[in-house]
């Protein structure tokens, strides 16, 4: 079972803005200026940067400000959100999606969670919420990728219904090298089938 929902959004219910639904433990919303210190503390971590393609290391205060600014841009196929703990309101990571020309129309999903919060299921909760949000906003297909040497992210994407779609090579700013990565895809129709199957199970 991937996720369980009482209602599957139809095409006519697509919205142009807003935020993903809260999860049991998380709020997925916009990053704010008062998050800058937490973003800098968590994101300035080589172990995170080396797992991603576009996160620099060192991660500077200007990089943190740029992340907050990206949260002000919300389009049906492009959005960035903070991942924060519901019980404290503190940010623990970021997640978003945007179109990539090399994916031939698919929208690419990306995320990171600070190292103190690894292996606790937070990434899976956040990804599930943002998948629902993206498809409710009219996205037809999501793509994602993670380094071959990152089994934790493989598990997150698989749990959320993504299917492996081959391998590729990506340039990682953090690793300062071209790295091997696994590609994943999830279509809206696959997601609807998965959620309906989960609700029936």
DADA-V348791 format. One record per pair of residues at least 4 apart in sequence whose C-alpha atoms are under 8 Angstrom apart, sorted by sequence separation. I is the first residue (numbers start at 0). GAP is how many residues later the second one is. If there is no record, write none. Layout:
i:I gap:GAP
i:I gap:GAP
//
This chain:
i:8 gap:4
i:9 gap:4
i:21 gap:4
i:22 gap:4
i:30 gap:4
i:31 gap:4
i:34 gap:4
i:35 gap:4
i:36 gap:4
i:37 gap:4
i:38 gap:4
i:39 gap:4
i:40 gap:4
i:44 gap:4
i:45 gap:4
i:46 gap:4
i:47 gap:4
i:48 gap:4
i:54 gap:4
i:58 gap:4
i:59 gap:4
i:60 gap:4
i:61 gap:4
i:62 gap:4
i:63 gap:4
i:64 gap:4
i:65 gap:4
i:66 gap:4
i:67 gap:4
i:68 gap:4
i:73 gap:4
i:74 gap:4
i:83 gap:4
i:84 gap:4
i:85 gap:4
i:98 gap:4
i:99 gap:4
i:100 gap:4
i:102 gap:4
i:112 gap:4
i:113 gap:4
i:117 gap:4
i:120 gap:4
i:121 gap:4
i:122 gap:4
i:123 gap:4
i:124 gap:4
i:125 gap:4
i:126 gap:4
i:127 gap:4
i:128 gap:4
i:129 gap:4
i:130 gap:4
i:131 gap:4
i:132 gap:4
i:133 gap:4
i:134 gap:4
i:145 gap:4
i:149 gap:4
i:150 gap:4
i:151 gap:4
i:152 gap:4
i:153 gap:4
i:154 gap:4
i:155 gap:4
i:156 gap:4
i:157 gap:4
i:171 gap:4
i:172 gap:4
i:185 gap:4
i:186 gap:4
i:187 gap:4
i:188 gap:4
i:189 gap:4
i:190 gap:4
i:191 gap:4
i:192 gap:4
i:193 gap:4
i:194 gap:4
i:195 gap:4
i:196 gap:4
i:8 gap:5
i:21 gap:5
i:42 gap:5
i:43 gap:5
i:48 gap:5
i:58 gap:5
i:72 gap:5
i:73 gap:5
i:83 gap:5
i:84 gap:5
i:99 gap:5
i:102 gap:5
i:112 gap:5
i:116 gap:5
i:133 gap:5
i:134 gap:5
i:156 gap:5
i:157 gap:5
i:170 gap:5
i:171 gap:5
i:185 gap:5
i:20 gap:6
i:21 gap:6
i:42 gap:6
i:48 gap:6
i:72 gap:6
i:73 gap:6
i:83 gap:6
i:84 gap:6
i:98 gap:6
i:99 gap:6
i:134 gap:6
i:156 gap:6
i:170 gap:6
i:171 gap:6
i:20 gap:7
i:48 gap:7
i:72 gap:7
i:83 gap:7
i:84 gap:7
i:98 gap:7
i:99 gap:7
i:145 gap:7
i:170 gap:7
i:171 gap:7
i:19 gap:8
i:48 gap:8
i:70 gap:8
i:82 gap:8
i:83 gap:8
i:98 gap:8
i:99 gap:8
i:145 gap:8
i:169 gap:8
i:170 gap:8
i:18 gap:9
i:19 gap:9
i:69 gap:9
i:70 gap:9
i:81 gap:9
i:82 gap:9
i:83 gap:9
i:97 gap:9
i:98 gap:9
i:112 gap:9
i:168 gap:9
i:169 gap:9
i:18 gap:10
i:69 gap:10
i:70 gap:10
i:81 gap:10
i:82 gap:10
i:96 gap:10
i:97 gap:10
i:112 gap:10
i:168 gap:10
i:169 gap:10
i:18 gap:11
i:45 gap:11
i:70 gap:11
i:81 gap:11
i:82 gap:11
i:96 gap:11
i:97 gap:11
i:111 gap:11
i:168 gap:11
i:169 gap:11
i:44 gap:12
i:45 gap:12
i:81 gap:12
i:82 gap:12
i:96 gap:12
i:110 gap:12
i:167 gap:12
i:168 gap:12
i:43 gap:13
i:44 gap:13
i:80 gap:13
i:81 gap:13
i:95 gap:13
i:96 gap:13
i:166 gap:13
i:167 gap:13
i:43 gap:14
i:44 gap:14
i:79 gap:14
i:80 gap:14
i:94 gap:14
i:95 gap:14
i:166 gap:14
i:167 gap:14
i:43 gap:15
i:79 gap:15
i:80 gap:15
i:94 gap:15
i:95 gap:15
i:166 gap:15
i:167 gap:15
i:42 gap:16
i:43 gap:16
i:79 gap:16
i:94 gap:16
i:110 gap:16
i:165 gap:16
i:166 gap:16
i:78 gap:17
i:79 gap:17
i:93 gap:17
i:94 gap:17
i:164 gap:17
i:165 gap:17
i:77 gap:18
i:78 gap:18
i:92 gap:18
i:93 gap:18
i:163 gap:18
i:164 gap:18
i:165 gap:18
i:39 gap:19
i:77 gap:19
i:78 gap:19
i:92 gap:19
i:93 gap:19
i:163 gap:19
i:164 gap:19
i:39 gap:20
i:76 gap:20
i:77 gap:20
i:92 gap:20
i:163 gap:20
i:164 gap:20
i:39 gap:21
i:76 gap:21
i:77 gap:21
i:91 gap:21
i:92 gap:21
i:162 gap:21
i:163 gap:21
i:76 gap:22
i:91 gap:22
i:161 gap:22
i:162 gap:22
i:161 gap:23
i:162 gap:23
i:39 gap:24
i:161 gap:24
i:35 gap:25
i:38 gap:25
i:91 gap:25
i:160 gap:25
i:156 gap:27
i:35 gap:28
i:35 gap:29
i:126 gap:29
i:160 gap:29
i:76 gap:30
i:82 gap:30
i:126 gap:30
i:160 gap:30
i:94 gap:31
i:32 gap:32
i:35 gap:32
i:94 gap:32
i:106 gap:32
i:123 gap:32
i:127 gap:32
i:146 gap:32
i:147 gap:32
i:108 gap:33
i:118 gap:33
i:122 gap:33
i:123 gap:33
i:126 gap:33
i:146 gap:33
i:147 gap:33
i:160 gap:33
i:95 gap:34
i:105 gap:34
i:106 gap:34
i:107 gap:34
i:108 gap:34
i:109 gap:34
i:146 gap:34
i:147 gap:34
i:32 gap:35
i:94 gap:35
i:105 gap:35
i:106 gap:35
i:107 gap:35
i:108 gap:35
i:123 gap:35
i:145 gap:35
i:146 gap:35
i:30 gap:36
i:31 gap:36
i:104 gap:36
i:105 gap:36
i:106 gap:36
i:107 gap:36
i:123 gap:36
i:144 gap:36
i:145 gap:36
i:30 gap:37
i:105 gap:37
i:144 gap:37
i:145 gap:37
i:29 gap:38
i:144 gap:38
i:143 gap:39
i:144 gap:39
i:30 gap:40
i:102 gap:40
i:142 gap:40
i:143 gap:40
i:29 gap:41
i:142 gap:41
i:143 gap:41
i:29 gap:42
i:142 gap:42
i:82 gap:43
i:141 gap:43
i:142 gap:43
i:140 gap:44
i:141 gap:44
i:140 gap:45
i:141 gap:45
i:140 gap:46
i:141 gap:46
i:139 gap:47
i:140 gap:47
i:139 gap:48
i:138 gap:49
i:29 gap:50
i:30 gap:50
i:41 gap:50
i:42 gap:50
i:29 gap:51
i:30 gap:51
i:41 gap:51
i:28 gap:52
i:29 gap:52
i:37 gap:52
i:38 gap:52
i:27 gap:53
i:28 gap:53
i:37 gap:53
i:38 gap:53
i:134 gap:53
i:27 gap:54
i:28 gap:54
i:37 gap:54
i:38 gap:54
i:27 gap:55
i:28 gap:55
i:34 gap:55
i:26 gap:56
i:27 gap:56
i:34 gap:56
i:16 gap:57
i:25 gap:57
i:26 gap:57
i:76 gap:57
i:15 gap:58
i:16 gap:58
i:25 gap:58
i:26 gap:58
i:75 gap:58
i:15 gap:59
i:16 gap:59
i:25 gap:59
i:26 gap:59
i:15 gap:60
i:24 gap:60
i:25 gap:60
i:30 gap:60
i:76 gap:60
i:14 gap:61
i:24 gap:61
i:75 gap:61
i:76 gap:61
i:18 gap:62
i:24 gap:62
i:26 gap:62
i:75 gap:62
i:76 gap:62
i:75 gap:63
i:47 gap:64
i:47 gap:66
i:47 gap:67
i:42 gap:71
i:41 gap:72
i:41 gap:73
i:51 gap:94
i:50 gap:95
i:51 gap:95
i:25 gap:96
i:50 gap:96
i:24 gap:97
i:27 gap:98
i:25 gap:99
i:50 gap:99
i:25 gap:100
i:27 gap:101
i:22 gap:102
i:22 gap:103
i:22 gap:106
i:21 gap:107
i:20 gap:108
i:19 gap:109
i:20 gap:109
i:19 gap:110
i:19 gap:112
i:20 gap:112
i:19 gap:113
i:18 gap:114
i:56 gap:116
i:52 gap:117
i:54 gap:117
i:55 gap:117
i:56 gap:117
i:52 gap:118
i:53 gap:118
i:54 gap:118
i:55 gap:118
i:52 gap:119
i:53 gap:119
i:54 gap:119
i:51 gap:120
i:52 gap:120
i:53 gap:120
i:14 gap:121
i:15 gap:121
i:50 gap:121
i:51 gap:121
i:52 gap:121
i:13 gap:122
i:14 gap:122
i:49 gap:122
i:51 gap:122
i:12 gap:123
i:13 gap:123
i:48 gap:123
i:49 gap:123
i:50 gap:123
i:13 gap:124
i:48 gap:124
i:49 gap:124
i:50 gap:124
i:2 gap:125
i:10 gap:125
i:48 gap:125
i:49 gap:125
i:9 gap:126
i:48 gap:126
i:8 gap:127
i:10 gap:127
i:45 gap:128
i:1 gap:157
i:2 gap:157
i:1 gap:158
i:1 gap:159
i:7 gap:184
i:7 gap:187
i:7 gap:188
i:4 gap:190
i:2 gap:191
i:3 gap:191
i:4 gap:191
i:1 gap:192
i:2 gap:192
i:3 gap:192
i:0 gap:193
i:1 gap:193
i:5 gap:193
i:0 gap:194
i:3 gap:194
i:4 gap:194
i:2 gap:195
i:3 gap:195
i:0 gap:196
i:1 gap:196
i:2 gap:196
i:0 gap:197
i:0 gap:200
//
